[in-house]
Amino acid sequence: MQRNPGITGPDGDGILQCVLARYPLMSACATVESDEEVRPGFRLPPPSGLHPHPHIACEFPMHDIASTPEPPYYAVIFTSLRTEGDDGYAAMSERMIELAATQEGFLGVESAREGVGITVSYWRSLEAIREWKANSEHREAQRLGREHWYAQFRVRITKVEREYGN
């Protein structure tokens, strides 16, 4: 994997730490020329061209707790019960996370599924949430979710006034 000497992380190792608020899911990036150069845990950006850095492979850790700014900001809580089978669900779920990360005002996401699925996405404003809901690719995912993937679901939107933790 080639490293871009002009883009360095905090430790100066040539890895771009994508910590910009607009791209919080991309925890680490590196310049690559082909799929063969992508190190484990990284992947090339989707072919849609929405990635902020062409020819950059990024890691999208879904096991991390989202880093959010000082409140106030907003949370969209999506709770669901799935139907049986995948039927394209996993690929669409991954694509929606990648797409959300390109949306203005997106701050991060956390997700867990053990029977009941809970995904919490964080947004800078209600307007950013409205724009995400209206995104045409996201609207198609919503339609497929209602028709195929979810036995039940609920969306809740709330303002985060306070947060604490380690």
Stockholm file with secondary structure:
# STOCKHOLM 1.0

chainA/1-166         MQRNPGITGPDGDGILQCVLARYPLMSACATVESDEEVRPGFRLPPPSGLHPHPHIACEFPMHDIASTPEPPYYAVIFTSLRTEGDDGYAAMSERMIELAATQEGFLGVESAREGVGITVSYWRSLEAIREWKANSEHREAQRLGREHWYAQFRVRITKVEREYGN
#=GR chainA/1-166 SS CCCCTTCCCTTSSSCBCCCCTTCTTCCEEEECSSGGGCCTTCBCCCTTSCSSSTTEEEECCSSSCCCCCSSCEEEEEEEEEECSSCTTHHHHHHHHHHHHTTSTTEEEEEEEESSEEEEEEEESCHHHHHHHHHCHHHHHHHHHIIIIIEEEEEEEEEEECCCCCC
#=GC SS_cons         CCCCTTCCCTTSSSCBCCCCTTCTTCCEEEECSSGGGCCTTCBCCCTTSCSSSTTEEEECCSSSCCCCCSSCEEEEEEEEEECSSCTTHHHHHHHHHHHHTTSTTEEEEEEEESSEEEEEEEESCHHHHHHHHHCHHHHHHHHHIIIIIEEEEEEEEEEECCCCCC
//
